[in-house]
Amino acid sequence: MLAENTKKWPRQSNKEEEKATDEYIIVPPDGGYGWVVTVASFLCILISDGILYCFGLIISEVERVFDEPVAKAAWIFSIFNAISYFSGPVASALSNRFGFRVVVITGSLFGFVGLLTSAFAQSVENLFFTLGLLFGFAICLVFTPIIVNISFYFDKKRALATGIAICGSGAGTFVFAPVVNWLLKTYALRGTFLILSGIYLNCGVFGALLIPLKSQRRNKVRSETVTLLEQKDIETLMFEKSLITKEIEFNSRNNLNFFEEEKVDSKTKRENVNQKYFSNFSKLFKFSLFRSPTFVVICVSSFFQSFGWLVPFMYLAAHAVNMGIPNEKASFLLSIVGICNMMGRIINGWLSDHPKVSVLFLNNVGLTVSGLLIVVCPLCISYYQLLIFSIALGLFTSCTAVTRPILLGEYLGLENVNNAYGFMLVFYGVATLFGTPMAGLLYDTLGDYHGAFYLAGSSILLSAFVCYPLGKINHWEKK
C-alpha cells in the first residue's frame, strides 16, 4: 500500500503542473455567428447615430416650439455630447461586470425613457434632463459595448467586421435625415419623440443577439502585449512588505505586550479591508492603464483630434451658404460626407486586415490628410471644389473610426480594450466641449468661418504628429 501510494504522488504532481500551465481564454470564432453580431451591431449604430446626427433638425424645431434663443437650445446638444462621452468608463466598467448584452439592452431602455419623456417636456430645461442626460447616457451604453464586443468575435477579420459595424453611423445619417424631417412635418415635435422612442427600443432587440463567448482551456503562451501592473498587485506587494517588516520588529523586541499586539492586528485588518475595497474599485475601472505610455499617447492624440473633429460637420453648410450657395446644395455637402465616410470605413476595414498594411500607418495618414483638408477648406471658392473637399473629407475621416479600437487591442491587449476605449471617450468629451464653442467664437470675432477651419485642421494635424512615434513607444514599453 505504501509503495502504491508513493507511486501516485508524481502523477498528481504532474497533473497539478499541467493545470498550472493552462489558462482559460476566449478564442474568437473569426466568422460564423460573429457575422450575426456584426449585423446586429451595424443596426444598433444605425439607429443610435442616425438619431444623433439628426439632432440639428430636432434642435431647430425645439427653438420654434418653445420660442427659445439658439444659444439656449444648443445647450441640449452640448450636455448630450458631454454625458455620452464622459460615461465611457462607466459603460466599460458595467460591461466588464454584467456583460455587453445586458449593458446594450439597458442602454436601449434609457434611450426609450429619455425620448418618451421628452414628448411631455414643458420647457427647454426639461429637455436638458430627458435628452441631455438620459438619452446621452443611453447612447454611450449602446455604442461603447457594441464597438468593443466585435473584437471578441474576430481575429484575422477584426478590422473588416469593425468597419462594417461602424458603417451604421453613415448609413443612419443617410436614412434618418429624411425620416426625421418627415416626422416633424407630419407629427410635430412631440409625436416625433414618441415614434423615435419606439424605434430606439429596437436597439435592445439587436443587443440581445450579443451572446457572450465561452472561455476555452489553452496552454499559456508568452504575451506580446503590454503587461500592466495592477493597483491590486502593488498593494499586495506593499502589504506583504509591511507584514515582513512588522514581523522582524516583533522578533527583535521582547517587551511588546499583549495589548500592543491586539492594536497592531486590529489596524492591519482595517487596512486590509480598505485595500480590498479600493483594489476592487481600481480593478473595475482599470486606472492602471494610465501607467502605460502607449495609452497616454493615444489619449493625448484623441484629445487634439476631437478638438477640431466636429467643426467641419457643424459649419461646412453654413460656410457654403456664406459663399452664396443655396441651402439645398449646402446641406447636400453633409450628405456627401456621410456617404463617403461609410464607404471609407469599409475600405479601411478591409485594408486593416491585410497582413502587409500597418493599422498605425492608416491611422496617421487619415489624421494627417484630414487635418490638411480642413486647413485648405477656406481656399475652396466654388461649389464643385467644396464637393471634392466633401468626398475627400468623408473618405479620410473614416480611418480613425476603424483603426482606434484595433490599435487599442494590438498595443494594450484584448482584455484592456473595453476600459481603454471608455477612458478615451472621456478625452473626446472634454475636447468637444471646448473645440466647437471656440470655433464659433472665432466666427463671431472674424465674421467668417476661415479661422474656425484653420484652428480645427491645425488641432487634427497635431493629433497626427503625436501618433507618429507611437509604434516605437509601444515597442520600448514591451521591452
WOQUIDA-V702737 format. One record per residue. N is the residue number from 1. PHI is phi in degrees with one decimal (999 if undefined). PSI is psi in radians with two decimals (none if undefined). Layout:
BEGIN
n=[N;N]
phi=[PHI;PHI]
psi=[PSI;PSI]
END
This chain:
BEGIN
n=[1;2;3;4;5;6;7;8;9;10;11;12;13;14;15;16;17;18;19;20;21;22;23;24;25;26;27;28;29;30;31;32;33;34;35;36;37;38;39;40;41;42;43;44;45;46;47;48;49;50;51;52;53;54;55;56;57;58;59;60;61;62;63;64;65;66;67;68;69;70;71;72;73;74;75;76;77;78;79;80;81;82;83;84;85;86;87;88;89;90;91;92;93;94;95;96;97;98;99;100;101;102;103;104;105;106;107;108;109;110;111;112;113;114;115;116;117;118;119;120;121;122;123;124;125;126;127;128;129;130;131;132;133;134;135;136;137;138;139;140;141;142;143;144;145;146;147;148;149;150;151;152;153;154;155;156;157;158;159;160;161;162;163;164;165;166;167;168;169;170;171;172;173;174;175;176;177;178;179;180;181;182;183;184;185;186;187;188;189;190;191;192;193;194;195;196;197;198;199;200;201;202;203;204;205;206;207;208;209;210;211;212;213;214;215;216;217;218;219;220;221;222;223;224;225;226;227;228;229;230;231;232;233;234;235;236;237;238;239;240;241;242;243;244;245;246;247;248;249;250;251;252;253;254;255;256;257;258;259;260;261;262;263;264;265;266;267;268;269;270;271;272;273;274;275;276;277;278;279;280;281;282;283;284;285;286;287;288;289;290;291;292;293;294;295;296;297;298;299;300;301;302;303;304;305;306;307;308;309;310;311;312;313;314;315;316;317;318;319;320;321;322;323;324;325;326;327;328;329;330;331;332;333;334;335;336;337;338;339;340;341;342;343;344;345;346;347;348;349;350;351;352;353;354;355;356;357;358;359;360;361;362;363;364;365;366;367;368;369;370;371;372;373;374;375;376;377;378;379;380;381;382;383;384;385;386;387;388;389;390;391;392;393;394;395;396;397;398;399;400;401;402;403;404;405;406;407;408;409;410;411;412;413;414;415;416;417;418;419;420;421;422;423;424;425;426;427;428;429;430;431;432;433;434;435;436;437;438;439;440;441;442;443;444;445;446;447;448;449;450;451;452;453;454;455;456;457;458;459;460;461;462;463;464;465;466;467;468;469;470;471;472;473;474;475;476;477;478;479]
phi=[999;-63.7;-66.9;-65.0;-66.0;-69.6;-74.7;-77.9;-60.4;-60.2;-64.8;-62.5;-64.2;-64.9;-63.3;-65.0;-66.6;-64.8;-64.1;-67.0;-92.8;-101.5;-147.4;-103.1;-130.7;-91.6;-99.3;-63.1;-69.7;56.2;145.0;59.0;-65.2;-58.1;-71.8;-64.3;-62.7;-63.0;-64.7;-62.8;-65.2;-58.4;-69.9;-61.8;-67.9;-58.2;-70.4;-64.8;-73.9;-59.7;-68.1;-59.9;-77.5;-100.1;-61.8;-59.7;-64.5;-67.8;-62.6;-61.4;-70.6;-61.4;-58.5;-73.0;-68.7;-94.2;53.6;-113.9;-66.4;-61.6;-61.3;-70.5;-65.8;-66.1;-63.7;-59.7;-67.8;-64.6;-64.4;-58.4;-63.7;-61.2;-65.3;-65.1;-82.2;-67.0;-81.8;-54.7;-61.9;-65.1;-62.2;-65.7;-65.0;-65.2;-65.2;-64.7;-83.7;-113.7;99.9;-65.6;-62.2;-63.3;-67.4;-64.6;-63.2;-62.3;-62.5;-65.0;-68.8;-60.8;-63.9;-60.1;-65.8;-61.9;-71.2;-64.8;-69.8;-65.0;-66.5;-108.7;-66.3;-105.7;-158.5;-65.8;-61.2;-62.5;-70.4;-56.8;-83.4;-70.5;-87.1;-65.9;-87.2;-66.5;-71.0;-62.3;-66.1;-64.5;-56.9;-68.6;-65.0;-87.5;-71.4;-61.0;-64.6;-61.3;-66.7;-72.3;-60.1;-61.7;-62.6;-82.3;-99.5;-134.9;-123.2;-69.3;-105.6;-63.0;-65.8;-64.1;-64.2;-63.5;-62.1;-65.1;-63.7;-77.6;-64.7;-59.4;-64.6;-67.6;-65.5;-64.6;-62.4;-66.3;-80.9;-79.8;-59.0;-69.8;-65.7;-64.6;-61.0;-68.5;-62.7;-63.6;-74.0;-90.7;-115.5;65.8;-66.7;-68.7;-65.1;-62.9;-62.1;-63.2;-69.0;-64.6;-64.0;-67.5;-64.3;-66.7;-63.6;-66.9;-60.7;-67.3;-65.3;-69.2;-65.2;-66.2;-80.6;-80.6;-72.0;-67.5;-80.6;-90.5;-72.2;-119.9;-81.3;-140.1;-70.9;-66.6;-125.6;-70.6;-78.2;-96.5;-95.0;-69.4;-94.5;-94.1;-82.7;-72.1;-60.1;-60.9;-66.3;-63.7;-64.8;-63.7;-62.1;-65.5;-67.3;-63.5;-62.3;-63.4;-65.0;-63.1;-62.2;-65.1;-66.6;-63.3;-64.0;-65.8;-69.0;-87.6;-118.8;-96.6;-99.1;-74.2;-95.8;-65.3;-68.7;-65.4;-64.0;-62.3;-65.0;-65.2;-63.4;-64.3;-64.8;-64.0;-64.6;-63.4;-63.4;-64.2;-65.4;-62.6;-64.6;-65.3;-66.3;-65.7;-65.3;-64.0;-65.6;-66.2;-67.6;-65.1;-96.3;57.4;-65.5;-63.6;-58.8;-74.2;-83.0;-89.8;-58.4;-59.3;-68.5;-62.5;-63.4;-62.4;-66.6;-63.1;-62.1;-64.2;-62.8;-67.1;-64.4;-70.1;-58.5;-114.9;-66.8;-86.6;-59.7;-64.1;-70.3;-80.5;-118.1;-63.4;-64.1;-64.5;-63.1;-66.2;-63.9;-61.7;-81.0;96.8;-83.7;-59.1;-59.4;-62.3;-68.8;-64.5;-67.5;-65.6;-61.3;-67.7;-63.7;-63.9;-61.1;-64.4;-65.9;-67.9;-64.9;-64.0;-64.9;-63.5;-66.8;-65.7;-62.5;-68.5;-65.1;-67.3;-65.3;-64.4;-78.5;-71.5;-64.4;-92.6;-104.8;-85.1;-65.2;-63.8;-62.6;-61.4;-59.7;-68.5;-64.5;-60.1;-66.2;-64.6;-66.9;-61.7;-62.2;-64.7;-61.2;-67.5;-64.5;-88.5;-56.0;-60.9;-80.9;-76.9;-110.7;-136.0;-64.7;-69.0;-67.3;-66.2;-65.5;-64.0;-59.4;-65.3;-62.8;-64.9;-63.5;-62.1;-68.3;-83.6;-72.5;-77.0;-61.6;-67.9;-60.5;-88.5;-80.6;-60.8;-61.1;-69.7;-61.1;-61.4;-68.8;-70.4;-93.2;-113.6;98.2;-61.2;-71.5;-105.3;-62.7;-59.5;-69.7;-62.5;-65.0;-64.7;-64.3;-62.6;-64.5;-62.7;-64.8;-60.0;-64.6;-61.0;-65.8;-64.4;-60.7;-97.5;-65.8;-65.5;-61.8;-66.5;-64.0;-65.1;-63.8;-64.0;-65.6;-63.6;-81.0;-93.9;87.4;-148.4;-95.9;-62.1;-61.5;-63.7;-69.4;-62.6;-64.3;-64.7;-63.6;-65.0;-64.9;-69.9;-62.4;-63.2;-60.7;-66.7;-61.5;-63.9;-81.9;-55.0;-88.0;-61.4;-62.2;-67.5;-62.7;-66.4;-63.8;-65.2;-65.9;-62.4;-64.4]
psi=[-0.76;-0.68;-0.69;-0.70;-0.66;-0.47;-0.45;-0.41;-0.81;-0.64;-0.75;-0.68;-0.69;-0.70;-0.70;-0.66;-0.65;-0.73;-0.63;-0.46;0.03;2.74;2.75;2.07;2.82;2.11;2.00;2.30;-0.35;0.77;-2.74;-2.17;-0.31;-0.57;-0.52;-0.75;-0.68;-0.78;-0.73;-0.70;-0.72;-0.80;-0.63;-0.82;-0.61;-0.81;-0.85;-0.95;-0.49;-0.80;-0.68;-0.87;-0.08;0.20;-0.49;-0.74;-0.71;-0.77;-0.68;-0.68;-0.61;-0.74;-0.72;-0.76;-0.78;-0.03;0.92;2.67;2.79;-0.71;-0.71;-0.74;-0.54;-0.38;-0.44;-0.81;-0.64;-0.81;-0.72;-0.85;-0.75;-0.82;-0.73;-0.61;-0.78;-0.38;0.03;-0.90;-0.60;-0.79;-0.68;-0.77;-0.72;-0.63;-0.70;-0.60;-0.75;-0.21;2.73;-0.72;-0.79;-0.72;-0.73;-0.76;-0.73;-0.71;-0.67;-0.62;-0.73;-0.77;-0.71;-0.82;-0.73;-0.81;-0.66;-0.81;-0.41;-0.48;-0.37;0.18;2.44;-0.06;2.93;-0.56;-0.65;-0.66;-0.42;-0.67;-0.86;-0.82;-0.83;-0.88;-1.03;-0.89;-0.59;-0.74;-0.64;-0.75;-0.74;-0.71;-0.47;-0.83;-0.81;-0.90;-0.59;-0.80;-0.78;-0.62;-0.60;-0.57;-0.42;-0.27;-0.22;2.62;-1.27;-0.55;0.40;-0.76;-0.72;-0.78;-0.71;-0.74;-0.72;-0.75;-0.82;-0.09;-0.31;-0.44;-0.88;-0.70;-0.65;-0.69;-0.72;-0.68;-0.81;-0.37;-0.92;-0.54;-0.85;-0.70;-0.72;-0.71;-0.73;-0.67;-0.56;-0.77;0.08;-3.05;-0.83;-0.69;-0.62;-0.74;-0.71;-0.79;-0.72;-0.57;-0.70;-0.67;-0.73;-0.46;-0.36;-0.31;-0.57;-0.61;-0.83;-0.59;-0.48;-0.31;-0.14;1.23;2.20;2.53;2.61;2.49;2.55;2.59;2.22;2.76;2.50;2.40;2.77;2.17;2.41;0.03;2.99;2.27;2.06;2.33;1.94;2.73;-0.58;-0.71;-0.74;-0.77;-0.65;-0.79;-0.78;-0.66;-0.74;-0.70;-0.69;-0.73;-0.73;-0.75;-0.74;-0.63;-0.71;-0.77;-0.63;-0.74;-0.46;-0.17;2.08;-0.06;0.25;2.28;3.09;-0.67;-0.61;-0.68;-0.74;-0.68;-0.75;-0.76;-0.72;-0.74;-0.70;-0.69;-0.72;-0.72;-0.68;-0.71;-0.77;-0.72;-0.61;-0.80;-0.75;-0.65;-0.73;-0.69;-0.75;-0.66;-0.60;-0.76;-0.29;0.99;-0.27;-0.25;-0.54;-0.06;-0.15;2.05;-0.59;-0.82;-0.66;-0.73;-0.73;-0.70;-0.74;-0.76;-0.69;-0.63;-0.89;-0.58;-0.87;-0.39;-0.65;0.05;-0.69;-0.16;-0.88;-0.57;-0.55;-0.66;0.03;-0.82;-0.75;-0.65;-0.71;-0.68;-0.70;-0.47;-0.06;0.18;2.39;2.69;-0.70;-0.79;-0.64;-0.73;-0.54;-0.43;-0.69;-0.63;-0.67;-0.73;-0.78;-0.75;-0.79;-0.56;-0.70;-0.78;-0.70;-0.59;-0.68;-0.78;-0.80;-0.57;-0.71;-0.73;-0.68;-0.46;-0.25;2.30;-0.40;-0.01;2.24;2.22;-0.66;-0.66;-0.76;-0.74;-0.82;-0.68;-0.77;-0.80;-0.75;-0.87;-0.66;-0.77;-0.76;-0.71;-0.77;-0.62;-0.69;-0.02;-0.75;-0.29;-0.19;2.04;0.06;2.86;-0.67;-0.58;-0.70;-0.55;-0.78;-0.71;-0.75;-0.70;-0.85;-0.70;-0.75;-0.70;-0.78;-0.48;-0.20;-0.27;-0.92;-0.51;-0.55;-0.73;-0.54;-0.87;-0.60;-0.70;-0.72;-0.71;-0.72;-0.69;-0.46;-0.21;2.52;-0.56;-0.26;-0.04;-0.74;-0.93;-0.65;-0.74;-0.66;-0.78;-0.65;-0.60;-0.54;-0.74;-0.63;-0.78;-0.79;-0.78;-0.68;-0.64;-0.62;-0.55;-0.94;-0.79;-0.62;-0.66;-0.69;-0.64;-0.66;-0.62;-0.76;-0.55;-0.79;-0.38;0.04;3.07;0.14;-0.83;-0.63;-0.74;-0.65;-0.76;-0.80;-0.80;-0.69;-0.68;-0.71;-0.64;-0.69;-0.65;-0.69;-0.75;-0.64;-0.58;-0.28;-0.80;0.23;-0.68;-0.77;-0.67;-0.76;-0.67;-0.72;-0.69;-0.67;-0.65;none]
END
